[in-house]
Amino acid sequence: MSIIAAYNDAWDNGDVNALAEILHDEFVFNPHVGGFTMGKSDALEFAGTGAVTSEGNRILFENGEVGVSHSVVHFANGSASEAVLSFMQFKDGKIVSMETGATPLSDDYRVVGSD
């Protein structure tokens, strides 16, 4: 299984133990909002809370060094859903860094093919 597929599966299932194995100990997350950086422990605390869910996860590119993925993300706090592009760097077969970019979606959006 690809690193990104394993990450998506663990995140979607709230499997913090699996995420702990997928994220490198030096993991750094630079989200597209907030102007802050999260480490591995921050990400693991957030995972499994149900605060963020995703659909339509797609791996756009992945090799042994980097990966790019896209998904539609929904937030439990009622924020507008977003189309999120993630860029990941890998080290020792794990995700060592992740950075996202996002576009807010209107309330009436539909994922292509979901009709």
Secondary structure as the mmCIF struct_conf table of DSSP 4:
data_model
#
loop_
_struct_conf.conf_type_id
_struct_conf.id
_struct_conf.beg_label_comp_id
_struct_conf.beg_label_asym_id
_struct_conf.beg_label_seq_id
_struct_conf.end_label_comp_id
_struct_conf.end_label_asym_id
_struct_conf.end_label_seq_id
HELX_RH_AL_P HELX_RH_AL_P1 ILE A 3 ASP A 12
TURN_TY1_P TURN_TY1_P1 ASN A 13 GLY A 14
HELX_RH_AL_P HELX_RH_AL_P2 VAL A 16 ILE A 22
STRN STRN1 LEU A 23 ASN A 30
BEND BEND1 HIS A 32 VAL A 33
TURN_TY1_P TURN_TY1_P2 GLY A 34 GLY A 35
STRN STRN2 MET A 38 GLY A 39
HELX_RH_AL_P HELX_RH_AL_P3 LYS A 40 PHE A 46
TURN_TY1_P TURN_TY1_P3 ALA A 47 GLY A 48
BEND BEND2 THR A 49 ALA A 51
STRN STRN3 VAL A 52 GLU A 62
BEND BEND3 GLY A 64 GLU A 65
STRN STRN4 VAL A 66 PHE A 75
TURN_TY1_P TURN_TY1_P4 ALA A 76 ASN A 77
HELX_LH_PP_P HELX_LH_PP_P1 SER A 79 SER A 81
STRN STRN5 GLU A 82 LYS A 91
TURN_TY1_P TURN_TY1_P5 ASP A 92 GLY A 93
STRN STRN6 LYS A 94 PRO A 104
TURN_TY1_P TURN_TY1_P6 ASP A 107 ASP A 108
TURN_TY1_P TURN_TY1_P7 VAL A 112 GLY A 113
#
